[in-house]
Amino acid sequence: MHEIAALSDAEAIEITERYGAHNYHPLHVNLVRADGVYAWDGSGKRYLDCIGSYSAVANGHLSPFIIGVIRQQMEKITLTSRAVYTSELALFLKEVCEFTNMDMACPMNTGAEAVETAIKFARKWAYTVKGVPADRAEIITADGNFHGRTTTIIGFSTEAQYKEHFGPFTPGFLSVPFGDLAAVEAAITPNTAAILLEPIQAEGGIIFPPDGFMADLRKLCDRHRVLLIWDEIQTGFCRTGKRFAWEHEDARPDLMCLGKALGGGIMPVSAVVGSREVISVFKPGDHGSTFGGNPLAAVVAIAAMREMTKLDLAGASARQGAKLKQALIDLNHPAVVDVRGRGLLVGLEVHEDTDTKRLTEAFLNEGILTKETRSHTFRFAPPLTIDDQELDAAIGAISRALKVCG
Ligand SMILES: *Cc1c(COP(=O)(O)O)cnc(C)c1O
């Protein structure tokens, strides 16, 4: 055994803060091991992981099936490049298209890269198919969006801290209020290439558009010949109780950004999937990635998707999510102002006077890992494999933690 990481919890925290850029403010927890829905710190304290790596852990930590597939693949081949073909990539492309019911796919690594890739697809489609004049393509986004952290993507964020001191920004984007169909329509011009939205704004505080918005947006895009791009990086792969959140309204996109759970809770795997008309605009040399579509990533993603289907994680997410949401509503706690959710993506919004730092600590004491997204909303996004007993234990622990709010 070549054990690399063997520090005390305190040492790990101290060294990270000394040598690491301070672009995160982590909970004071040092995890050393995880299995299923649980993770443990160095003292042996067990936590139920309700952060779920921001929804990247859908199949549970260390899914035995996915780990088995990885072990086998490690004996064969792990990294080539797109200069050659592999059967792993071939099967990944076929299965991700079948899983999403789309025509073609472009593999990448991180979510932000998938979004950047979708932007390139949309722009090239606008110039070469729709006939938008050179360098005039526009993409409509929504206030409160989160699509990643690259310089182009933060340029159309409406969150001040994501942008401050990082300009100048890429032109060609405009933002409208989330879920406002009339505002989208008013923003469309002959140069509009695409509308890029999250079906549910997860980082933005678990914000839902009005019922019917997604389906109406699909029709609006058809009327104006504008591409509909869903960023399903966080909401996709069964998180909201369907395979993809747009399926709740049959608002089929032209392009869809995938990431997070596609990597089986193990490694970064992302992709853009879409219609043949749009994905076909890329020619050799237009785009690429050294690690994108590598054999190891490909089999991890295939294993993750096969397991989601086999275990019916969409059904499980719908069932357990409904139970969690109802239980949180039934707590009827005075500090709770709203409970929002679909499937196992649930937000618990507490009153703005609540001491959220103290509440976070109370959750940790009760063995619940959760963190607030923007403004007083705690996110509960456990692995979709959570069973009845584990869920009941979580509900009990959440209820006990809330006692610190009086
Ligand atoms: C996490 C996330 C991204 C960015 O993914 P990274 O892998 O962190 O680059 C993009 N869009 C949404 C909706 C996300 O939740």
The ligand as an ORCA input file, in Angstrom:
! r2SCAN-3c Opt
* xyz 0 1
  C     -21.637     23.032    -11.419
  C     -22.302     23.691    -12.562
  C     -21.585     24.137    -13.683
  C     -20.069     24.106    -13.746
  O     -19.555     22.827    -13.653
  P     -17.978     22.643    -13.259
  O     -17.752     21.182    -13.433
  O     -17.833     23.113    -11.858
  O     -17.219     23.474    -14.232
  C     -22.297     24.679    -14.733
  N     -23.641     24.785    -14.689
  C     -24.359     24.371    -13.635
  C     -25.848     24.491    -13.658
  C     -23.723     23.824    -12.530
  O     -24.437     23.445    -11.468
*
